[in-house]
Amino acid sequence: MKKQLFPQTFINASIEHYTFRLRKRLVSIYSILLFSIITALALLPFISVKVSTSMAGLIGTEENRYDLNTSVGSFVVQNRLEEGLKVKKGDTLLVLKNTVLQKELTQTNSRIYELEQFVTDLNMLIKNTKSPPQQF
């Protein structure tokens, strides 16, 4: 039988024994990490991810881009655009909503109605005052 110089408890409590045990774990973690990275790099040619860019005022495919201009800023409410969709003249592709323009239109229509009432009232006053002015 082999005679040990130090007892087993001293050997288990030594820094050399600790680093030896720790190195086994680190080597296994390092191996798993390295294997994962190499596998991910090997699979990159087979992975396909659609990347789309979003730019204000441009619609179309990567090859053909078309400008979309509005007189005022607005929000897209409905998007009927699809890849490879065949469209005809007059088809609705996007529905835009502009709340500011809608409010201005409502206010303008309200103002027109008020002014028409005002003109009607003035015409009634003119008809009633066609008689000679009264003196006091």
Order of alpha helices (4+ residues) and beta strands (2+ residues): alpha-alpha-beta-beta-beta-beta-alpha
